[in-house]
Amino acid sequence: MILLEAGNRILGETVAEKIKNESKEKREPVDVRLCDFDDVMYRVVIDAATRNIMQVSIALPCWPAIKSAGGQDALDTHYKGLSIDPIQGYDITLQIDLDNLPVPAAELTQKLTMLKANLIGGVFYRFFNNLVKGGAALEPFHFDLRSDTKIYILPASDRVTVIFSIDFYDRFDTSIAKVFLQEFVESRRHLGNAPPCNFGLNPPLEMKNWGITEPQGKLGFISFALMKNHVDGAKLDRAVWSLQSFRNYVQYHIKCSKAYFHSRMRARVRNLLKVLNRAKTDQDESAPKKTITGRTFVRK
């Protein structure tokens, strides 16, 4: 399996080009708009009048839900002093003085590249840090990661259960996803230290906290129960990134599977055409035709 890279590469390359050491006169004004997975949009603006000021904005559909559940804490931690009133149509806007960078250029570029990951990750850090510290269990929380994916977080004294309700609009994608997600459950038997994982069409018992007792969508629910040893120390960052990018991870491998199936089908068709071509015989039209009894005749 291939893990997706963290952050948005296009966003990173765009801001890196402007953050690098250049004089104000050489710096060109820009207005770059781009989209990411999860219905997220970005905008990078450098105005012609003030070429030393760069604004990076993000439209994050789940921001109103996660803002008070760790999102605002993540914003204050990673982008302290950079946040301003968001521009119209966006949820968060960061303003950077390119002539007076708050941190080294490489570090600032990495932070801006990871803007979405850091904000959504703040939710998971909130629950996992509380688990490691042994604090009182927080209230269950859920939010819509995207229009077809919901995340439910159920904290307890010894674990945090993260449940994904995933659906796909394409019937073929749903069929591949069922096989793919079932492999997570099967692989758990061979990985002793991995978090317990369950997948099925019916909701887990924990979903009763939200009054969900019937199947939702065509695919179902997959849950991960993370203990303290899964999020302790250096494991925390990896666990947070793996969970928040899980939906994109599944989508990526579904597309890879479909590409593989298509390539195999094309290869199979090419082989069948070769067999058919070899089966053809060269017929001499000038040779006399014979019937089954051995008589010759001429077709008129």
N, C-alpha and C positions, 0 to 999 in steps of 0.2 A: 504494500500500500504506500502511496505517496502522500506526504503531508504538504499542505499548501503553505506558501510563504506568508509570513505575517506582514500586515500592512498593505497599502495600495501602491504599486510600483509607479504608476503614472503620476500620482500625486507626489511621490517622493522625488521623481526625476524633475518634475516641474519646479518644486520649491528649491531643490538642490541647485538648479541652474541660476536661481535668483539670489540664493543665500551666499553663493561663493563670492570671494572678494572681487568686487568690481567697483569702479567709480560710479558716482550717481549719474554722470553724463552718459556712460555707456549702458546703463541699465534701461532696458526697454519696457514700456508699459504692457501689461498682459491682462487678459480676462479669459481664463480657462475654466470651462465647466465640464465635469465628467461624472459618470455614474459608476457605482460599484454594485456588488451583490446586495441582497436584502433591501432593495429599493432605496439605497443611500445615494445622495448626490453631494458633490463637492464643487466649490468655486474658489479659484485663486485670482486675486485682483491686485494689480499695481497700477495706480492712477498716473496719468501723464503729468499731472501737476505736482504730485508728491511721490517721486520715484523711489524714495527710501522707505516708504511704508507699504508693507505687503499684508493683505488680509486673506486669511484662509477660513472658509466657511463650510459647514457641513449640515445637511438636512438629514436628520436621523429620525425616522418615523416612531421608533420606540422611546425617544428621549423623554417625552412627558411622563411615561410610566417608570422609567429607571432613574430619573433625575434625583428623586428623594431616597432611592434604594441603593445608593453607591455611585451613581453617575456624577453627581455634583462633587462628591469627595474626590473622584478620579480626576475631574476637570481641575479642581483646585490643587491637587497634588502634582500633576504632570504639566499643567499650563498656568501656573501661578503668575499673576500679573499680566497675562496676555489676553484674557477674555474681555470682550467689550459687548455692547448691545448688538445682538445679531442683526444682520441685514435682512431685508424683506425676503421671505420665502425660505429662510434657513433657521436652524435651531441654535447654532453656536457659531460665533465668529471670533477668530483669534487675530490680533494685530501685532505685527513684528516690525520693529525698526531695524532695517537691514544695515544701517550704519552703526548701530549699537546693539549687537546681538546679546540676549540675556544669558546664553550659554554658548559653548563652542559650536561651530557650524555643523560638524558631523552629528553631534548630539541633538541639536535642534532639528535637523533634517529627519533623523530617526523618529523623534517625537511626533513630528507632523505626519510622517508616513503612517504611523501607528495610531492616528487620531481616533478612528472608529474602534479599533481593537482596545485602546485604553479606556474609552468611555463605556463600552459594553462590558468590558472586563471588570470594571469597578463593582458591578453587581455581584459577580462571583467572588471577588476579593473580600467583599463585605461579609459574606456568609462563611467562607473558608477561614478567614482570619479569626472570626468569632469561634469557629470550631476548634482551631489550634489553641487559642487562648483559654478555651474552656468556659466561655461566658454563657450567660443564660440564653436559651434557645430563642432565636428570632422568630417573628411571625412568618408563616408561609407566604411566598411571593410568586407571582407569575406575570409574564409580559409577552407580547407578540413580537418575536424576532423579525418576522416578515409575514406577509399576508397568509401564507400557507404553513407557518411553523409557529408554535407556541412553546414557551419554556416555563415549566413549573419547578420551583425550588422549595423543597420541604426540609427544613433543618431539624435536627434532633441533637441530643446531648453527645452522641458518639458518631454521628454521621450526617452528611448532607446528601439528600437524594435529589438528583436532577432528572426531570422527566421531559422528553421531547414529544410533542404531538405533531407529527409530520404528515403532510399530504402532498401528492403530486397530481397535476392536472392531466398529464399524459398517462394513458393506461399501460403503455409499454414501460415507462419509467417506474410506475408503481410495481410492476412485476419484477423488475430487476432489483428495486430497492428492498423488496421483501426477502429475496435471497441474500442480498448484501447484508442487511441488518441481522438476519438470522445467524450469519457467520460470526457476529460479535458474541452472541450467546454461546455458540459452539466453541469458539476460541477460548472463552473464559475457562473451560475445563482444562486447558493445557497451560494456562498462565496463572499460577497460584497467587501472585501479588496484584493481579489486576482487579479493579473495582467490580463488584457483582453487577451483572447486566441482565436485563429481561426485556423481551420484545414480544408483542402480541397485539391483536386487534382490539381486545377488550382493555379498558383502562386499568392500571394498577389500583390496589386498594387505597393507596395514599391519595388518589384523586377524589375521594369522598370529601376531602377538605374543601374542594371547590364545587361540590355537588355534581360531579361527573361520574356517572355509573354506566353509561352506554357508550358504544364505539363512536369515535369522532372521525369522519372521513373514511377513506378506503384503505389506508396503510396501517395506522395504529399508533402505538406508543412504544418508545424505548426508554428505559430508565437506567441510570447509573447511580450507585450508592458509594459515595466517597468517604472513606474513613480518615482519621487524622494522619495516618502514615502515607496516605495518597497525596496530601497537600502540605506536608511538612517541609520546611526549608526550601531547597532548590526545586523541589517538585511542584511547588505552588504555581509558578509562572507557566510551566508546561501544561498543568491540569487546566488552568483558566483558558489558555489559548486553544487547547484541544476541544473544550466544551463549546466555547463561543463560535468556533469555526466548524463545528460538527456538521451543521446543515450544508454548508458549502462543500465540505469534504465528501459527503454522500453524493451531492449533485455532480461533483467533479468526476467521481469514479463511475457514476452512471453513464456520463457522456463518454468516458474512456471505454466502457464496456460496449456501448453501442457502436463506437468507431471500430472496435476490435471485431464485433460481429459482422459489420459491413465489410471489413477487409477480408475476413474469412470467406464470406459469401462470394465476393468478387473473385477471390483466388479459386474457389470451387467451380465457378462458372467458367473461368479460363481453362481449367483442367478438363471440364466436360466438352468444351469446344474443341480442344486438342484431340480428344478421343473421337469426336464426330468427324473431324477432318481426316483422321487416319483411317476411318471406316469407309471413306469414299473410294470408289474404284474408277480408274481411267477407262472410259468406254470408247471403242473405235467405231465411229458412226458408219464407216465404209464397210465394215465386216458384215457378212450376210446374217440375217436373223433366222433362228431355228425354232420350230415348235417343240413341244414335249415329245413328239414321236420321231423327231429327227429331220423333218422336212424343212427345207429352206423356203423363205418367202421374201418378197420385197414390199416394204410399206409404201403405199401410194397416197 
